[in-house]
């Protein structure tokens, strides 16, 4: 895989999204600002997985949610780190399947149809 392909793939992963309200001049990403400092056990495990693989595979996250590993679902109501991560992840997931650009909010359906 070329470096540019890795960059484009990595940019699509929610943990690499640079949130406008969290970004500063040095350009920290959500992972650097939030996940690296999270205290919840599930967030620490997710952060370690990202450090090892570069991304968090969707199947792994669905497994963590389905089994409620590290009480990720139970703590959704009370833990800010879990709330932000899961909310961002699901918005990115929904945008992907609705053909909406996660970063701009623009509909990508016409672009996809033109490519076919």
Secondary structure, 3 states (H helix, E strand, C coil): CCHHHHHHHHHCCHHHCCCCCCCCCCCCCHHHHCHHHCCCHHHHHHHHHHHHHCCCCHHHHHHHHHHCHHHCCHHHHCCHHHHHHHHHHHHHHHHHHCCECCCCCCECHHHHHHHC
